[in-house]
């Protein structure tokens, strides 16, 4: 049986208020009261507490409403900052966002592949020694954005005491190091989510072709858990992807892969992205081969797409901030 | 005599290198095994009069890698189940539901947290799981007013309570001592009881010393990240850690099938669809093997060292030394192993996950002590190592997370752990002599 005390209820209400302000960007107390369904006096008392703690500010914008002035509230951008670490094979970049989710600065951590331990060391140095030069307040949360064909296990950290050692995920190591909320996201999943918003496809597969070949599957609009988080490494099904392959071999490999996937999942649309020279022609060729296949019991359409990567850091930053609010 | 002296010197030198952090354990054990064989005059390649292999390349290095095979498999399957518990939200739910049960009473919250942590670590293994559990439990303990150093110490003691009933560990001990799992269980029951009592005493002492009397409730929020397990299925999923224990300890089912039953059980009560369950099964298997990797490679080293010290030619050289040192009377046994128990720290000679495995094999090989008495002595010493060794990854991580000094935790826990060891040795003396 859950025991919800007054403290818990108050904490929950504070979170609700923070979430609404985050979504709306600016909002008045009376609007907050209407949206959340709490009395104006309760909202007023809770917002005063949040102002006192520095989470929100009265941003000075006043709107006259029938003779009375309405003061807008917004997240206090200088209360702290969020760090988004973008991790790819060739580079790692640390972006700094204030709590209003405005990007303040980016630092190139490395322009070549480095191990999890090296990455952790350099990120720690940057956050502890340099962050204060371009951000106010304390580190509030961290987002890890794994790019393209990266896998979080490529950056596992060796936690060693010299006599004993264990391999832990980069996320666990970052949590241990900074003791702030940490979120992981994959750019592939992110861009796929953007495509799904546009295409309204609920049962689909996304094949990312790069040094490795990863597949993500959505069923009824939900990402399925797979062997690498929200994606699975299917490289062995498409031979020799490290080298340049002929279009014939590549399409043949993808067709084989799709036949297998479609036997297990009710896929309607397939999206191809990654290192594709002529994505549309490849999709056309695959569609042609799939039509001839007698293994498929339903129609599947293959499209080549370019990942939507705009505002990825901001989007992840927002989700990190929500997690920070959740744990405040 | 010269050979024996050289082997003991080699033992001491390599132990010193390990303790000075110059040589990792996973290298030290096979290296020591080869050095012992070379000094004892075991040929690299050779056959005896009956045509059987006696060379250390095949009988020690090759055979040693699979000597602990069953223990390695138990660790892998245990880690697989552990990963499933973490990924399905069972671990998190057990802790959070327990914290809710405690309400706003710090002592009750702490006692329930200890129970939850102990229950979880009967199945969980590896630093990943310690992090998973620790990141939830430590903030809860600290938030109810338990000082950070006390919270870290209580958490590690609770971990040690669970560890005494960790059946993957039982299999390792069974391989090291050449005893049945039932024998290991028979003694670990006492260790569980003694460690639990010591943990409760630690909690009361810490609460009294620090005057813990804060009464606000623990911050158990329904965070968006938490997978909520509800209803009968959720309740049944949360008893997953008990499934392998009940099967092994009470129904005498072998260890790996018991873990498989646990895996089946948790999937049955947490899965929403067959395809999702299969995906999760594969992913957690791979992640579990990664979690178990340090233990696996350590066990390969233990197996090699075991076969080195039990090689007929090595035993011949070392037996006279050991006969002079190892006690044969009950009182001598109690005094000898009680005093030496702290040598399990820093991967010392009483540490079963280090040189201790070889020494235990040597002592059993002498034939002057009942193998179960040797097991009792070493498992008692293992209590000190399990949660008191400042070189354990779990100790360093806990200290780091709670922002306290790892050596302070060892100093705080050592009186309790040494007492547990002494009691363990006394119990062992009375039931196995």
Interface residues (C-beta under 8 A of the other chain):
Chain A: X1 X2 X3 X5 X7 X8 X11 X12 X15 X153 X156 X159 X160 X161 X162 X163 X164 X165 X166 X167 X168 X169 X172 X175 X176 X179 X219 X224 X225 X226 X227 X228 X232 X264 X265 X322 X323 X326 X327
Chain B: X18 X19 X21 X24 X25 X87 X100 X101 X103 X104 X126 X127 X128 X131 X135 X216 X217 X219 X220 X221 X223 X224 X225 X275 X276 X279 X280 X282 X283 X286 X290 X291 X293 X294 X346 X347 X390 X391 X392 X393 X395 X396 X397 X400 X401
